Amino acid sequence: MIVEFVLQSSDVLCRIRAEYTEMPGLKLTAPQAQRLLGLERESCDRCLASLVAAGFLARTCDGAFVRRDESFVR
């Protein structure tokens, strides 16, 4: 059960990375990311927080998520 959850989370993290990589300048709020990815709120929040902690995403002053290498240009 735990292994399945980890694998699903890994797949979701890869998908989020792909979305941000394929769409430069992508800026999403947590609810927008949740809708785009078809995730429940808790799962989406956990994945976004994980990518922020890993340095891939950053939060803007208005709370949106952007790729870290693009976040300070705005």
Secondary structure, DSSP 8 states (H G I E B T S, - for coil): -HHHHHHHHHHHHHHHHHHHHHSTT--B-HHHHHHHHT--HHHHHHHHHHHHHTTSEEE-TTS-EEEHHHHTT-
